[in-house]
Amino acid sequence: MFDPTIFDNIKVALEGAVYDLDFAGEVTVTSRSDQIELAAMAREYMIGCRNTARKDGNPQVTALFILSAGAADLAGEILDLAESEERTFGCTLHVNFLLNIERPERCAEIERILNTIWSYRPRIIQELSFVYSGLTLERPVTYRNTVTLDFGRKINEDNIEDLFTIVEHAVQSLRQLEKNI
């Protein structure tokens, strides 16, 4: 039997928190991915969900929870290396929201909504993209907005309780973004 890593423990807690909301009918899990990158010895777990309460059956916003750990984190923990102020072992968690917008000016409103819910805590990064075709200039462009919440630090088992708050805030964000965007 192996001793689970920080990544394994946080992954189980995160997955459980999201699936609990799925079972309660609050969200619908739309995707799940658990990858090991053997060339870099890194791990990534991703689980996506949408708001179940949406009435028209056409969800506009998807939330993705992305948990990752690199080789240095995994090896440092497994080899029981000493941590220091400069070197800590753990995982990185990002929360992404995927939505379509028609006007880039809506990004300011998205940032305002998220800062209100998340108390200006994580760094908010918005990346817009669109599919170009020759007809794009003749009709309105729909932009794909990938909003990333970057908490700017590693997490470990001491932060497992925080995962439940993060998931709750993400669900609240889904609802507010769908309602206002």
LUMNUNU-614012 format. One record per residue (C-alpha): x negated, y negated, z; residue number from 1. Coordinates in pm, 1 decimal. Layout:
BEGIN
px, py, pz, pos
X, Y, Z, NUM
...
% end
This chain:
BEGIN
px, py, pz, pos
0.0, 0.0, 0.0, 1
-129.3, -345.5, -83.3, 2
-101.8, -662.1, 119.7, 3
117.8, -911.5, -70.4, 4
-44.0, -1239.3, -164.6, 5
88.0, -1587.3, -90.0, 6
219.2, -1587.8, -447.2, 7
412.9, -1263.5, -392.9, 8
570.1, -1382.9, -68.5, 9
675.4, -1721.7, -206.1, 10
804.6, -1562.3, -526.3, 11
1033.7, -1330.6, -328.8, 12
1165.6, -1620.2, -117.9, 13
1221.0, -1844.0, -421.9, 14
1391.9, -1569.6, -618.6, 15
1613.0, -1487.6, -320.1, 16
1714.8, -1851.7, -271.5, 17
1817.6, -1891.3, -636.3, 18
1997.3, -1555.3, -655.6, 19
2185.1, -1630.8, -331.5, 20
2330.8, -1937.5, -504.9, 21
2406.0, -1729.4, -813.7, 22
2594.3, -1472.6, -604.5, 23
2784.0, -1756.8, -431.6, 24
2889.8, -1892.1, -772.4, 25
2702.2, -2221.9, -731.7, 26
2463.2, -2162.7, -1024.4, 27
2414.2, -1909.0, -1300.1, 28
2067.3, -1761.5, -1342.8, 29
1979.2, -1798.5, -1710.5, 30
1621.4, -1673.9, -1729.9, 31
1347.6, -1507.5, -1534.5, 32
985.6, -1440.5, -1619.6, 33
699.9, -1290.4, -1419.8, 34
368.0, -1303.6, -1603.4, 35
12.1, -1204.7, -1527.4, 36
-250.7, -1363.9, -1749.1, 37
-529.3, -1107.0, -1745.5, 38
-781.5, -1321.0, -1934.4, 39
-763.8, -1597.3, -1672.4, 40
-644.3, -1376.0, -1383.7, 41
-353.7, -1610.6, -1318.5, 42
10.8, -1550.0, -1230.6, 43
324.7, -1739.4, -1316.4, 44
683.5, -1678.7, -1211.9, 45
968.0, -1874.5, -1362.2, 46
1339.8, -1863.3, -1285.9, 47
1596.2, -2081.8, -1459.6, 48
1953.8, -2166.5, -1369.9, 49
2247.7, -2383.8, -1471.5, 50
2540.5, -2535.6, -1291.1, 51
2826.8, -2283.6, -1276.0, 52
3083.8, -2546.6, -1174.2, 53
3074.3, -2714.7, -1515.1, 54
3430.0, -2708.3, -1651.6, 55
3377.7, -2721.0, -2028.6, 56
3152.4, -2414.5, -2032.3, 57
2878.7, -2606.0, -2212.6, 58
2598.9, -2676.9, -1963.5, 59
2379.7, -2971.4, -2048.3, 60
2103.1, -2931.5, -1791.6, 61
1887.0, -2633.1, -1702.3, 62
1663.8, -2619.3, -1394.9, 63
1342.0, -2417.2, -1407.7, 64
1140.8, -2329.6, -1099.3, 65
781.9, -2256.4, -1201.8, 66
551.8, -2096.8, -945.9, 67
187.3, -2039.4, -1039.6, 68
-140.2, -1930.6, -886.4, 69
-480.8, -1931.7, -1050.6, 70
-776.5, -1698.1, -1014.8, 71
-944.3, -1911.3, -747.7, 72
-633.2, -1902.5, -528.7, 73
-572.3, -1531.3, -570.6, 74
-939.4, -1432.2, -528.6, 75
-996.0, -1665.0, -234.2, 76
-704.3, -1516.4, -50.0, 77
-780.9, -1153.2, -134.8, 78
-1149.7, -1193.7, -44.3, 79
-1051.2, -1380.5, 272.9, 80
-1276.3, -1676.4, 192.5, 81
-1281.9, -1969.3, 432.2, 82
-1059.9, -2265.9, 350.6, 83
-1174.6, -2624.5, 388.0, 84
-1039.1, -2973.2, 325.5, 85
-1160.0, -2949.3, -32.9, 86
-1050.9, -2589.4, -90.1, 87
-715.7, -2443.8, 3.9, 88
-546.1, -2133.2, -127.9, 89
-184.3, -2115.5, -230.7, 90
53.2, -2170.6, -518.9, 91
174.9, -2460.3, -723.5, 92
548.1, -2517.6, -761.6, 93
703.3, -2738.7, -1027.0, 94
1072.2, -2796.8, -1084.6, 95
1165.9, -2878.3, -1443.9, 96
1496.9, -3004.8, -1576.4, 97
1570.7, -2953.6, -1945.3, 98
1835.2, -3175.7, -2102.2, 99
1925.6, -3349.8, -2425.1, 100
1964.1, -3726.3, -2447.5, 101
2046.2, -3954.3, -2739.0, 102
1869.9, -4268.0, -2618.1, 103
1522.9, -4285.0, -2460.9, 104
1652.6, -4568.5, -2240.4, 105
1836.1, -4300.4, -2038.3, 106
1499.3, -4192.3, -1893.3, 107
1510.6, -4482.2, -1646.7, 108
1852.0, -4366.2, -1520.1, 109
1728.0, -4007.4, -1492.9, 110
1431.7, -4123.6, -1285.9, 111
1659.5, -4333.6, -1062.2, 112
1894.6, -4038.1, -999.6, 113
1609.1, -3801.0, -917.8, 114
1426.5, -4050.7, -695.8, 115
1748.2, -4102.1, -498.3, 116
1798.0, -3727.3, -445.7, 117
1432.9, -3642.6, -382.5, 118
1353.6, -3956.3, -176.1, 119
1074.4, -4067.7, -411.7, 120
872.3, -3765.6, -301.4, 121
761.9, -3573.0, -610.6, 122
602.0, -3740.7, -908.1, 123
850.6, -3746.9, -1197.5, 124
715.1, -3687.7, -1547.9, 125
946.3, -3707.6, -1850.1, 126
846.1, -3577.6, -2191.3, 127
1068.0, -3644.3, -2492.7, 128
1059.5, -3445.4, -2815.5, 129
1278.1, -3399.6, -3120.8, 130
1286.9, -3189.6, -3432.6, 131
1198.3, -3397.0, -3735.3, 132
1365.7, -3341.2, -4067.0, 133
1393.7, -3569.6, -4366.8, 134
1753.0, -3635.9, -4261.6, 135
1653.9, -3746.1, -3911.3, 136
1648.0, -4112.2, -4003.7, 137
1999.6, -4092.2, -4151.4, 138
2167.7, -3955.4, -3837.9, 139
2127.7, -4002.4, -3463.9, 140
1832.1, -3824.6, -3309.3, 141
1885.0, -3601.8, -3007.9, 142
1581.1, -3593.4, -2782.7, 143
1487.9, -3294.7, -2572.6, 144
1384.9, -3432.3, -2233.5, 145
1167.7, -3210.8, -2015.9, 146
1160.4, -3364.1, -1669.5, 147
890.5, -3224.4, -1441.0, 148
884.2, -3276.3, -1066.1, 149
522.9, -3247.9, -949.6, 150
481.0, -3218.0, -573.3, 151
106.7, -3276.7, -600.4, 152
-5.5, -3008.6, -358.1, 153
-33.2, -2636.2, -307.3, 154
215.1, -2444.2, -97.3, 155
180.2, -2130.7, 111.2, 156
389.8, -1921.1, 350.1, 157
414.0, -2216.8, 590.1, 158
630.6, -2387.2, 326.4, 159
880.0, -2104.8, 266.3, 160
1156.4, -2287.0, 456.1, 161
1098.0, -2588.6, 228.7, 162
1187.2, -2371.8, -72.7, 163
1551.3, -2361.4, 35.0, 164
1563.2, -2741.5, 52.0, 165
1393.1, -2767.4, -287.3, 166
1647.1, -2530.1, -443.7, 167
1937.3, -2722.3, -283.8, 168
1798.5, -3053.3, -411.8, 169
1756.6, -2901.3, -757.7, 170
2122.7, -2792.5, -765.3, 171
2229.0, -3138.4, -651.1, 172
2008.2, -3283.4, -927.2, 173
2171.0, -3056.6, -1188.0, 174
2514.0, -3181.7, -1087.9, 175
2419.0, -3548.6, -1076.3, 176
2235.3, -3537.4, -1407.8, 177
2530.6, -3367.4, -1579.9, 178
2772.9, -3613.6, -1426.7, 179
2575.2, -3928.1, -1516.8, 180
2379.5, -3851.6, -1833.8, 181
% end
